[in-house]
């Protein structure tokens, strides 16, 4: 059936971003320097799982699209190379996540800012 959701994946970009955020919402669930360490995940691993990518090594179109949205919201205080648009968004998010100056709250703020921006874009589109 066209409306079945056999893998119970969240519908819509906001739901996927919220799912990714929830996967690392507690400091103990987030990791730097690797994709995962046991049940702990980095920003990109959480996004990959929430997007339904079959492998951490290869992202699917949904993950790539959402990585671009997240990368657009990287703070100005992020290292220059993490903000360079000449580098793939997924790599920039890895660098941001793994930077020694990045804290768990910074990653949560990035998710919140991206979700908020996306929600505003949707509400403006609906109101028009």
Secondary structure, DSSP 8 states (H G I E B T S, - for coil): -TT--TT----SHHHHHHHHHHHT-SGGGB-SSSSEETTEE-HHHHHHHHHT-S-SSS--HHHHHHHHHHHHT--TTS-HHHH-TTS-HHHHHHHHHH-TT--HHHHHHHHHHHHHHHHHHHHHHHH-
